[in-house]
């Protein structure tokens, strides 16, 4: 999958994937378990490829927050 095809997910979408509360996803981002991207409005977004890798049990890819 190329970077252009990598969809950005909301905390709610990631939470639904893992069946956790969206606040848990935010805690994961704060702890560095997932890399988040901030929108101009300050909201977090997550790369679908990184979420899929975490779901498979792979170590996260990517850089900073």
Buried (B, 14 or more C-beta within 10 A) or exposed (E): EEEEEEEEBBBEBBBEBEEBEBEBBBEBBEEEEBBBEEEEEEEBBBBBBBBEBBEEEEEBEBEEE
